[in-house]
Every structure is written in C-alpha cells, then in structure tokens.
Amino acid sequence: MSLLDELIESEFVKISRSPDLDNFRGIDGLGEASSIPLDCKDFSASFASLRLKSCTIYLQRTFPRILQVQYATPGAIVGLMMDEAASMTLNGLEARGSAFLLVKGRAKCEIVETQPNLVAFVNVDAIEDRGWPGEADNAQVITTEVAKFDAVRTTLRDALHLASHSSDSLVQAGVIDCVEESILQAIDVAMAAASQASEARRLSLSHYLSLVRKFDEFVAVKAGKTLYSAEVARQLGVSVRTLHNAVVAIRGMSMHRYMRLRRLWSVRQQFLRGEPPQSIKAVALMNGFWHMGEFTALYRELFGEAPQQTLASRKQAGGSI
C-alpha cells in the first residue's frame, strides 16, 4: 500500500481521486498543466493536500504521460519523488534518486513520465533569506546527499500521517508551526548540501527545449492538417535530424511517435467533446489516420478501448464527460 492510499480525509488533509483519464483532475495550486497520456490501461491518479501556516504539501500519484506545466508561486516549489522506483525526465534531464525539482517564481517545464510515480510538492509562500540555490523564474534539478534527501521524505510522510490520522494534534497551539518548521529545516539542510545537475548538460538542452516548444506551437496551429517532417523542419529553420534529436531529448521518443501520440489524443478529445464530424472515419482522417485498421489498433493500445466504445460511453453519459 502506498503512502497516498494510507491517508484519509480530515480537517486538514483533502484528497482528490480521478476515476478515469477523462475525468482526471490535476493540482490547481501549482500552476497550469496539460497532459498527453502514454498509457491509459489500469489508470489510477489522485492527490492529497495539506495546508500549513505558510506552505502547502501535495502528494500525487501520477500516470504515464507527457506533462507540460507552467508552475507559478510567489515563493518556491520543491518537488521530490517519494519512492525509490520513481523516474521522470525534466526538460531533458533525468531526475531520479536524491534529486529535487526546485522552481522559484514562474517556470515552464516539459516532463516525461514513462511510469506512474508517487511525488510530493512543497509550495512555500516566501523563501527570503533561506539561501536556497537557483535563480528567479527558473526550474532546476537539484541533487543532494542521500541521507538529507531521505530526511525530507521522512518529515513529509510523518506530517501527512499526523494530519490525516491525528488531526486533533494540529489543533493544539503551536503544533502547525512546529510541523512546518521541521519541514522547512529539513529542506534547508538538503539544499545546503545540494549541487546543480550538470550545468553543461542543462545548457546543451536549452536549444532543444526551445525548439520543441516552437514545434508544439506549430503543430497546434496546423491542427487537422497533414504535416510532413521536412516541411515542419524547414518552417522552424532546422534540419529534420535536429528536430528529431530535439524531440527525442525532450519528449523521450521519436518525432514520428510523438506526432502520432498527439493526433491520437486529439481524436479522443474530439470524440468526447462531440465536435463534428462525429463518424469515426471522418475524425480519424481529419487527424491524419488513413489506415482504419491501424488507427483502431493504435487507439485501443493507448486508451484500452476501441473508438466505438469511447463514442458509445459519451452518448450514454448524455454528451458530457
């Protein structure tokens, strides 16, 4: 049983569980985000939140996806993986082990999760004089000593358990302040021992990151039109190889697979929104799928159901999701 499954709602802990992909609800308190699923079978996603005096703790069970998120905070957001098997790529940098995501202010991040992860975020209202590394309006992967990283994990677990199962303790004078101070002190110690992930590697990825964002904007503008890799690359002023390498570095997959994934997600969203045309073949063709057998197989592999089932479930729900 994971930590999130052990928590129960209380006066201080709020829990949100998403029954399926189409009703997935992310964490509003961290910024604006959109997800493209990589695997929808056995979907399970949820999060818990705990508001203290001047910071909020979030614990989230994610799903395999490409996540584009604009983090926004008046202070800083500290993200960390809560189990040893967790793994993700942030702006092309692999984050695993004793690594924090540190966001100060506002920052856009491109994240790839090839597996479900259990992650925690601490959104701190103000960080003046704390001496944490990093620049304003920037996101970084920060590594630290394993023991100090584990101390942050343990403190967060203990705080969530206390607020969930012994919430009456937090009502007592000064307890919330003490819990919060323990969390911030643990992060202070971890940050003091931290070093930034390879600066040279980060800088080498900055061009690829910018290129992939331009690529996404171009594809969004051309939605519903057949796109050819050579033409897209020419419009972006790079070679096909450079564009392919950028997508592999940032998205963790080939440009062909990424474009196909986006088109499949577009098809499903169009089905669920009830936008015309509503015949399966018409929607598939509009999104560049001309081989219906291949389209159906790809759709079923990703979403765990046939296109006909998606349309049927929407009609049974009265046209809403």
N, C-alpha and C positions, 0 to 999 in steps of 0.2 A: 504494500500500500504506500502510495507516495504521500509526501507531506501535505499536498493540497487536499487529498482525499481524507486526511485525518482532521481537517479543520471543519468547524461548524459555525454557522452564523451566530453572532452575538451582538451586544450593544455596540461593539467596536469593530468587529470583523464582518464585512459584507462579501458575499460570494455570488458570482455570476457564472452560470453554466450554459454553454451553447449546445442545443440538442442535435444540431446538424450544421453542415457547412453553410447552407443558405440562410441560416439564422445566426451565424457567427457574430458575436459582439466583442470587439476589442476593448482595450483600455483607453478610455477617453482622456484620462488625466495626464497622459504622457505626450499627447500631440495628435496629429492627423496621420492615419495609416491606411494602406490598401494592400491586400494580399492576393497573390495568384497561387492557388494550391498546386502542389506537386503530386500529391497522393491523397485521395479523398476516402479511401476504404478505411473502415474502423475509425472514423472521425471522432475525435474527442478533444475538446478545448474548453478551458474555464479559467477563471482568475478570482483571486481573493484580494481584498484591500483592507488596510488598517491605517487609519488616520491618527497620528500622534499630535504633538503640540505644533511643531514646525516642519514636519516631514510626513510623507505618506509611503507606506510599504505596499508593494504589489507583488503577488506571487502568481505566475501564469503558467498553465500547461498549454503549449503551442502545438502546431501540426506542421507537417512538411509543406513548405511554401517558399515563395519569393515575397519578401516583405519590403515595401517602400514606405518609409516613415519620416515625417517631419517632426522631430522632437522639439518641444518648447517648454521651457521652465524659467522662472525668474532666478533660480539658483543653479542647481546641478542635478543631473540624473545619474545614478550609479547603477549599472546593470551587471548581474553575475549569474552564472549557471549553478543550479542548486544540486545537481547530481553529477557523478563522475563521467557518465556516458554521454553527457550533453556535448553538442558540437554545432557550430554555425560559422558562417563567413560574413564578416562585416566590412563593407567597402573593399572586398577583395582580400582582406586579411583574415586568416583562420583564427577563431577565438575558441580556445579550449583550455582546460587546466585552470591555473590560478590567474585568470585574465578578467579584468573588469572592462565594461563599456563605460566611458566617462563622457558625458555631454554637459557642456556649460552653455546655458542660454538656448539658442536655437541651432539646430543642425539637421541636415537631411542625411539619412542613412539608407544604404542598399544592403539588405540582409538576405542570405540564403540559408534555409534550414532544411536539410535533407531528411530529417527525422524529427519526431516530437521531442520537445525539450521542456524541462522544468526550469524556469528562470525567475529571478527576483529583481525588482527595481526599487530603489530608494530615491524618491523625488524630494530633494531638500530645498526648502523655500529660499534660503540665503546661505552663502558659503564664504562671506567675507572673513578674512583673517584665518581661514582654515589651512591655507597653504597647499591646497591640492594642485597637482600638476595640470598642464594644459592651458589652452587659450580659450577666450570667449567665443561663443558661436562656432564651436568645433566639437567633433566627436572623435574619440581616440580609443584604441585598445591599449589598456594599461596592464602590464604584468607585475606581479609582486611575489613575495615569498609564500610558499605553500601554507605554512603554519598560520601566517597572518591572514591569508585569504580564507582559510578554514575557520578562523575565529569570527570573521564577518558572517559567514554562513551560519555558524552555530548560534550567534547572537540573534540573527533574524529568525531562525527556527524557534528559538526559545520565546522571542517576543510574540510571534504569531500564535504559538501554542497557548501562552498565557492569556492573550486577548481573546482567544477562541474558547478555551475551556475553563478559565478562571477570570472571567471578565470583571467580577466583583473586586478583584485586586486592583484593577486600574482606576476604580472609582476613588480609592483612598488617596488622600492628599500627597502629592509629590511623586507618586509612582510612575505616572506617564512621563514626567520629566526625567526620571532616573532611567527608564527604559530607553527613551530617545537618546539620552546622553551616552548610554552604553553602546548603542548602535553607531553613533557618530564618532565616538572614540575608537571603536574597532576599525572603522573606515579610515580615520586619521592615521592610525598606526600602519595599516596596509598601504595607504598612499605614500607615507613617508619612506617606505621600503620599495616603492614601485619604480619601474623603469618603462619608458615607452617602447612599444613594439618597434621593430626595425624601422628607423626613420627613412633609410634609403628605400626600403620596400614600399613604405607608405607613399613616398613622393613619386615613385615609379608608377604607382597605380592611379595617381590623381588624374592623369590624362585619360586613362581608360574609363575612369568613373565619369568624367565629364562627357566623354564620347557616348557611353551607354545611356546617359540621361537624354542627350540630344537624339539618340536613336529611338528611345521610348516616345519622345515628343513627336518625332516624325511619323512613327507608326500610328500614334493616336490620331494625328491629323488625317492620315490616309486610311482610317478605319473603313473596312468594307471594300477596299481596293486591293487587287493583286500586287504584291510587292516583289521585286526582284533584287537579289542581294547586290548585284553590280550597280544597279541604279541607286539603291539606298546609299551604298558606299560613296558613289560619285556625288550625291547630293550633300553628303556630310563631309566631303573633301578628304576622304581617306581611301586606302585600298580595301578590297574585300577581306584580305588576310588580317589587316589591322583591326577592322571591325569585328571579325570573328574572334580574334585574340582578346579583344576588349570584353566581349560578351562572355567568353569562357572564364576570364579572370574575375569578372564582377558577378556574373549570374551562375557560374559553375556548370555551364552546359553549352553546347554548340549553338551558334546563331540560328541554325535551322530548327533545332528542338525548341529553343526559346520562342521563336516566332510562332511555331505550331501550338505551343502551350498557351500563348496569349490569344490565339484565334479560337482554341477550344473554350477558353474561359469566356471569351466574347459571345460565343454561341450559347453557352449555358445562361449567361446573364440576359441575353435577348429572349430566350425561351421563358425565363422566369418573370421578366418584365412585361411579357405579352406584346412586344413590339412587332409590327408587321414587317415582312411576311411571316406567317406562322407555320407554313409547311416545313417539315424537317429538311427536305431537299433544298428549298429556297434559302433557308437560313444558312445551311452548310455551304452552298455555292457563294452566297454573299460574303462569307468569311474565308473563301479560298479553298474549300474542300470539294473537289470534283469527283473523287472516287468514293462513292457512298459506303461501300463495304469497309474500306479502310477507315473512313470517318467514324462509322459506328463502332468499330473495334477500338479506335483510339479514345473515343468518348467514354465507352464502357470501362476501358482500362484505367482512365483517370478518375472518373466520378463513381464507378461501381454500379452504374445502371445505364440502360440504353436511352437514347434521346427520347424515344416514345414514352418511357417511364417518367422522365422529367416533365414532359408536357402534360401527361395524364395526371400527375400529382399536383401540378399547378391548377389544372381545371377543377380537380376535386376540392382544392382549397379555396375555390371561388375567385381565383385570379390573384391571390395575394401570397406573399411569402413571409 
